[in-house]
Amino acid sequence: MSRASGPGLPLDRPQRLGSDRARPPEDDVAVTGVMANLPVSDPEVSERWYALVLGGPPAARPMDGLLEWRPVAGGGLQVWHEPARAGGSGCVLAVDDLDDVAARLAAAGVVHDGPQPGGGARLLVLADPDGNRVVLTGA
C-alpha cells in the first residue's frame, strides 16, 4: 500500500484525515458505496447523452433535477442540475469491453478519439454536453 507524503503525512504509518497520529484498525470506516456527481446545465440534454454512454435510462430520479444511474452494486453516477458548476467535473467508469462501447458511441454520434493507452490501462476520454470529462477504462 502506498501512502502520500507531505507536510504532516509521514510514510511510516497510516493516517486519519486531519490527523498525524496512527489510526487503530477498529476506527476504519466501512464505505459501502460511492456515487459520482456531475453538475450539468440542461438535465434533459444530459439525460439523453448519459443514457447513450451508460446504455439505458436513469435508474432513479430521487428529486427534481437529479438523475441517477447505478451500473454496479454500491456505485453509481448522479447528474445534477447545477448550471453554475456545470462542465468542471469528471469521473472514471470501468467497462467490460472498451472497443465495443467506443464503436457503439461513435455510431450514435458521440465524438471521441477512440481508446488510447494511459495510466496502465486503456482509456476512452469523453466530454458530456457541458464539458464534464467522462473517462471510460477497460480491456
DRENPA-3360 file (N, C-alpha, C; in nm, 2 decimals, always signed):
BEGIN
1 = MSRASGPG = +0.08/-0.12/+0.00/+0.00/+0.00/+0.00/+0.09/+0.12/+0.00 ~ +0.06/+0.22/-0.09/+0.14/+0.34/-0.09/+0.07/+0.44/-0.01 ~ +0.15/+0.53/+0.05/+0.09/+0.64/+0.12/+0.15/+0.77/+0.07 ~ +0.06/+0.87/+0.08/+0.11/+1.01/+0.04/+0.21/+1.06/+0.14 ~ +0.30/+1.14/+0.09/+0.38/+1.21/+0.19/+0.37/+1.36/+0.16 ~ +0.40/+1.44/+0.26/+0.39/+1.58/+0.25/+0.38/+1.63/+0.40 ~ +0.36/+1.76/+0.41/+0.35/+1.82/+0.55/+0.25/+1.74/+0.63 ~ +0.30/+1.68/+0.74/+0.22/+1.61/+0.84/+0.18/+1.47/+0.79;
9 = LPLDRPQR = +0.23/+1.42/+0.68/+0.20/+1.29/+0.64/+0.32/+1.20/+0.62 ~ +0.38/+1.15/+0.73/+0.49/+1.07/+0.72/+0.46/+0.93/+0.65 ~ +0.56/+0.87/+0.59/+0.53/+0.75/+0.52/+0.53/+0.62/+0.60 ~ +0.57/+0.63/+0.73/+0.58/+0.51/+0.81/+0.46/+0.47/+0.88 ~ +0.35/+0.53/+0.87/+0.23/+0.49/+0.94/+0.10/+0.53/+0.87 ~ -0.01/+0.46/+0.89/-0.14/+0.50/+0.83/-0.19/+0.63/+0.89 ~ -0.27/+0.71/+0.81/-0.31/+0.84/+0.86/-0.46/+0.85/+0.87 ~ -0.51/+0.92/+0.96/-0.65/+0.96/+0.97/-0.66/+1.10/+0.91;
17 = LGSDRARP = -0.76/+1.13/+0.83/-0.77/+1.26/+0.77/-0.77/+1.36/+0.88 ~ -0.69/+1.47/+0.86/-0.68/+1.57/+0.95/-0.60/+1.54/+1.08 ~ -0.53/+1.43/+1.08/-0.45/+1.40/+1.20/-0.32/+1.34/+1.16 ~ -0.22/+1.35/+1.25/-0.09/+1.30/+1.22/-0.06/+1.18/+1.31 ~ -0.16/+1.13/+1.38/-0.14/+1.01/+1.47/-0.19/+0.88/+1.40 ~ -0.13/+0.77/+1.45/-0.17/+0.64/+1.40/-0.32/+0.62/+1.42 ~ -0.38/+0.54/+1.34/-0.52/+0.51/+1.35/-0.54/+0.36/+1.38 ~ -0.61/+0.33/+1.49/-0.64/+0.19/+1.52/-0.73/+0.13/+1.41;
25 = PEDDVAVT = -0.72/+0.00/+1.38/-0.80/-0.06/+1.28/-0.95/-0.05/+1.31 ~ -0.99/-0.06/+1.44/-1.13/-0.05/+1.47/-1.20/+0.08/+1.44 ~ -1.12/+0.18/+1.40/-1.18/+0.31/+1.37/-1.20/+0.32/+1.21 ~ -1.16/+0.22/+1.14/-1.18/+0.22/+0.99/-1.33/+0.24/+0.96 ~ -1.35/+0.32/+0.86/-1.49/+0.35/+0.81/-1.52/+0.24/+0.70 ~ -1.63/+0.18/+0.71/-1.67/+0.08/+0.62/-1.75/+0.14/+0.51 ~ -1.69/+0.19/+0.40/-1.76/+0.26/+0.29/-1.83/+0.14/+0.22 ~ -1.96/+0.16/+0.20/-2.04/+0.06/+0.13/-2.09/+0.10/-0.01;
33 = GVMANLPV = -2.06/+0.22/-0.05/-2.10/+0.27/-0.18/-2.03/+0.40/-0.21 ~ -2.03/+0.43/-0.34/-1.97/+0.56/-0.39/-2.06/+0.61/-0.50 ~ -2.09/+0.74/-0.50/-2.18/+0.79/-0.61/-2.11/+0.92/-0.66 ~ -2.06/+0.91/-0.79/-2.00/+1.03/-0.85/-2.12/+1.12/-0.88 ~ -2.09/+1.25/-0.88/-2.19/+1.36/-0.91/-2.13/+1.46/-1.01 ~ -2.20/+1.47/-1.12/-2.16/+1.57/-1.23/-2.26/+1.67/-1.24 ~ -2.23/+1.80/-1.22/-2.32/+1.91/-1.24/-2.34/+1.94/-1.39 ~ -2.46/+1.96/-1.43/-2.50/+1.99/-1.57/-2.59/+2.11/-1.58;
41 = SDPEVSER = -2.59/+2.17/-1.70/-2.68/+2.29/-1.72/-2.82/+2.25/-1.77 ~ -2.83/+2.14/-1.84/-2.96/+2.10/-1.90/-2.98/+1.95/-1.88 ~ -3.06/+1.92/-1.78/-3.08/+1.78/-1.74/-3.14/+1.69/-1.86 ~ -3.23/+1.75/-1.94/-3.29/+1.67/-2.05/-3.18/+1.64/-2.15 ~ -3.10/+1.73/-2.19/-2.99/+1.70/-2.29/-2.89/+1.60/-2.23 ~ -2.86/+1.62/-2.10/-2.76/+1.54/-2.03/-2.82/+1.40/-2.02 ~ -2.95/+1.39/-1.99/-3.01/+1.25/-1.98/-2.99/+1.17/-2.10 ~ -3.02/+1.23/-2.22/-3.00/+1.16/-2.35/-2.86/+1.12/-2.37;
49 = WYALVLGG = -2.76/+1.21/-2.34/-2.62/+1.18/-2.36/-2.58/+1.06/-2.26 ~ -2.61/+1.08/-2.14/-2.56/+0.97/-2.04/-2.64/+0.84/-2.07 ~ -2.76/+0.84/-2.11/-2.83/+0.72/-2.15/-2.75/+0.65/-2.26 ~ -2.70/+0.72/-2.36/-2.62/+0.66/-2.46/-2.49/+0.60/-2.41 ~ -2.42/+0.68/-2.32/-2.30/+0.63/-2.27/-2.32/+0.51/-2.18 ~ -2.42/+0.52/-2.09/-2.44/+0.41/-1.99/-2.53/+0.30/-2.03 ~ -2.58/+0.31/-2.16/-2.66/+0.20/-2.21/-2.81/+0.19/-2.17 ~ -2.86/+0.30/-2.11/-3.00/+0.30/-2.08/-3.04/+0.42/-1.99;
57 = PPAARPMD = -3.17/+0.43/-1.96/-3.22/+0.54/-1.89/-3.17/+0.54/-1.74 ~ -3.19/+0.65/-1.67/-3.15/+0.65/-1.53/-3.23/+0.55/-1.45 ~ -3.17/+0.50/-1.34/-3.24/+0.41/-1.26/-3.33/+0.48/-1.16 ~ -3.30/+0.60/-1.13/-3.38/+0.68/-1.03/-3.38/+0.83/-1.06 ~ -3.48/+0.89/-1.01/-3.50/+1.04/-1.02/-3.54/+1.08/-0.88 ~ -3.44/+1.08/-0.78/-3.47/+1.10/-0.64/-3.53/+1.23/-0.61 ~ -3.51/+1.34/-0.69/-3.56/+1.47/-0.67/-3.55/+1.55/-0.80 ~ -3.63/+1.66/-0.80/-3.62/+1.74/-0.92/-3.48/+1.78/-0.96;
65 = GLLEWRPV = -3.44/+1.76/-1.08/-3.31/+1.80/-1.13/-3.20/+1.70/-1.10 ~ -3.23/+1.58/-1.04/-3.13/+1.48/-1.01/-3.16/+1.35/-1.08 ~ -3.07/+1.30/-1.16/-3.08/+1.17/-1.23/-2.97/+1.08/-1.17 ~ -3.00/+0.95/-1.15/-2.90/+0.85/-1.10/-2.90/+0.73/-1.19 ~ -2.78/+0.69/-1.22/-2.75/+0.56/-1.29/-2.68/+0.48/-1.19 ~ -2.71/+0.35/-1.18/-2.65/+0.26/-1.08/-2.60/+0.13/-1.15 ~ -2.49/+0.15/-1.23/-2.44/+0.04/-1.31/-2.38/-0.08/-1.23 ~ -2.34/-0.05/-1.11/-2.28/-0.16/-1.03/-2.33/-0.15/-0.89;
73 = AGGGLQVW = -2.33/-0.26/-0.82/-2.38/-0.26/-0.68/-2.29/-0.17/-0.60 ~ -2.35/-0.08/-0.52/-2.27/+0.01/-0.44/-2.21/+0.13/-0.51 ~ -2.23/+0.14/-0.64/-2.17/+0.25/-0.71/-2.26/+0.31/-0.81 ~ -2.25/+0.44/-0.84/-2.33/+0.50/-0.94/-2.29/+0.63/-0.98 ~ -2.37/+0.69/-1.06/-2.34/+0.83/-1.12/-2.46/+0.91/-1.11 ~ -2.45/+1.03/-1.05/-2.56/+1.12/-1.05/-2.53/+1.24/-1.14 ~ -2.63/+1.28/-1.21/-2.63/+1.40/-1.30/-2.72/+1.50/-1.23 ~ -2.66/+1.61/-1.19/-2.73/+1.71/-1.11/-2.74/+1.84/-1.18;
81 = HEPARAGG = -2.87/+1.90/-1.19/-2.89/+2.03/-1.25/-2.83/+2.14/-1.16 ~ -2.71/+2.19/-1.20/-2.65/+2.30/-1.13/-2.57/+2.38/-1.23 ~ -2.63/+2.46/-1.30/-2.57/+2.53/-1.41/-2.44/+2.61/-1.38 ~ -2.44/+2.67/-1.26/-2.32/+2.75/-1.22/-2.19/+2.66/-1.21 ~ -2.21/+2.53/-1.19/-2.09/+2.45/-1.17/-2.07/+2.35/-1.29 ~ -2.16/+2.36/-1.39/-2.16/+2.26/-1.50/-2.03/+2.27/-1.58 ~ -1.98/+2.15/-1.61/-1.86/+2.15/-1.70/-1.73/+2.14/-1.64 ~ -1.72/+2.15/-1.51/-1.59/+2.15/-1.44/-1.56/+2.02/-1.36;
89 = SGCVLAVD = -1.63/+1.91/-1.39/-1.62/+1.79/-1.31/-1.58/+1.67/-1.40 ~ -1.56/+1.56/-1.34/-1.52/+1.44/-1.42/-1.54/+1.32/-1.33 ~ -1.54/+1.20/-1.40/-1.54/+1.07/-1.34/-1.48/+0.97/-1.43 ~ -1.44/+0.86/-1.37/-1.39/+0.74/-1.44/-1.48/+0.62/-1.41 ~ -1.52/+0.56/-1.52/-1.60/+0.44/-1.52/-1.54/+0.33/-1.59 ~ -1.53/+0.21/-1.52/-1.47/+0.09/-1.58/-1.58/+0.02/-1.66 ~ -1.55/-0.03/-1.78/-1.64/-0.10/-1.86/-1.57/-0.23/-1.90 ~ -1.66/-0.33/-1.94/-1.60/-0.46/-1.97/-1.55/-0.48/-2.11;
97 = DLDDVAAR = -1.59/-0.40/-2.21/-1.54/-0.41/-2.35/-1.53/-0.27/-2.40 ~ -1.42/-0.21/-2.38/-1.40/-0.07/-2.42/-1.41/-0.05/-2.57 ~ -1.37/-0.14/-2.66/-1.38/-0.13/-2.80/-1.52/-0.13/-2.84 ~ -1.60/-0.22/-2.79/-1.75/-0.23/-2.82/-1.82/-0.10/-2.78 ~ -1.79/-0.04/-2.66/-1.85/+0.08/-2.62/-1.81/+0.19/-2.71 ~ -1.68/+0.20/-2.74/-1.63/+0.31/-2.83/-1.71/+0.30/-2.97 ~ -1.72/+0.18/-3.02/-1.79/+0.17/-3.15/-1.94/+0.21/-3.14 ~ -2.00/+0.16/-3.03/-2.14/+0.20/-3.01/-2.16/+0.35/-3.00;
105 = LAAAGVVH = -2.08/+0.41/-2.92/-2.09/+0.56/-2.91/-2.06/+0.63/-3.03 ~ -1.96/+0.59/-3.11/-1.93/+0.66/-3.24/-2.05/+0.64/-3.33 ~ -2.11/+0.53/-3.34/-2.22/+0.50/-3.43/-2.34/+0.59/-3.38 ~ -2.35/+0.62/-3.25/-2.46/+0.71/-3.20/-2.43/+0.86/-3.21 ~ -2.31/+0.89/-3.27/-2.27/+1.03/-3.28/-2.20/+1.09/-3.17 ~ -2.15/+1.02/-3.07/-2.07/+1.07/-2.96/-1.93/+1.08/-3.01 ~ -1.88/+1.20/-3.01/-1.74/+1.23/-3.06/-1.64/+1.19/-2.96 ~ -1.54/+1.11/-3.01/-1.42/+1.08/-2.93/-1.31/+1.04/-3.02;
113 = DGPQPGGG = -1.19/+1.02/-2.96/-1.07/+0.99/-3.04/-1.04/+0.84/-3.03 ~ -1.13/+0.76/-2.98/-1.11/+0.61/-2.97/-1.02/+0.58/-2.85 ~ -1.02/+0.45/-2.81/-0.94/+0.41/-2.70/-0.79/+0.44/-2.71 ~ -0.73/+0.49/-2.61/-0.59/+0.52/-2.60/-0.53/+0.46/-2.48 ~ -0.40/+0.43/-2.49/-0.33/+0.38/-2.36/-0.32/+0.50/-2.26 ~ -0.32/+0.46/-2.14/-0.30/+0.56/-2.03/-0.31/+0.51/-1.90 ~ -0.22/+0.54/-1.81/-0.22/+0.50/-1.67/-0.22/+0.35/-1.65 ~ -0.16/+0.28/-1.74/-0.15/+0.13/-1.72/-0.28/+0.06/-1.77;
121 = ARLLVLAD = -0.37/+0.13/-1.84/-0.49/+0.08/-1.89/-0.52/+0.14/-2.02 ~ -0.64/+0.11/-2.08/-0.69/+0.17/-2.20/-0.80/+0.26/-2.16 ~ -0.80/+0.38/-2.22/-0.90/+0.49/-2.18/-0.97/+0.54/-2.30 ~ -1.10/+0.57/-2.28/-1.18/+0.64/-2.38/-1.22/+0.77/-2.31 ~ -1.17/+0.88/-2.36/-1.20/+1.01/-2.30/-1.31/+1.07/-2.37 ~ -1.42/+1.11/-2.29/-1.53/+1.17/-2.35/-1.56/+1.30/-2.28 ~ -1.64/+1.39/-2.34/-1.68/+1.51/-2.28/-1.83/+1.52/-2.30 ~ -1.90/+1.54/-2.19/-2.05/+1.55/-2.19/-2.09/+1.68/-2.26;
129 = PDGNRVVL = -2.22/+1.71/-2.28/-2.25/+1.83/-2.35/-2.21/+1.96/-2.28 ~ -2.18/+1.95/-2.14/-2.13/+2.07/-2.07/-1.98/+2.07/-2.06 ~ -1.91/+1.97/-2.11/-1.77/+1.96/-2.10/-1.71/+1.88/-1.98 ~ -1.80/+1.83/-1.90/-1.75/+1.74/-1.79/-1.68/+1.62/-1.86 ~ -1.57/+1.58/-1.80/-1.49/+1.47/-1.85/-1.54/+1.34/-1.80 ~ -1.57/+1.25/-1.89/-1.61/+1.12/-1.85/-1.51/+1.02/-1.92 ~ -1.43/+0.95/-1.84/-1.33/+0.86/-1.89/-1.38/+0.72/-1.87 ~ -1.38/+0.64/-1.97/-1.41/+0.50/-1.97/-1.28/+0.43/-1.97;
137 = TGA = -1.27/+0.33/-1.89/-1.15/+0.25/-1.89/-1.19/+0.10/-1.90 ~ -1.10/+0.02/-1.96/-1.13/-0.12/-1.97/-1.04/-0.19/-2.07 ~ -1.07/-0.32/-2.09/-0.99/-0.40/-2.18/-1.03/-0.38/-2.32;
% end
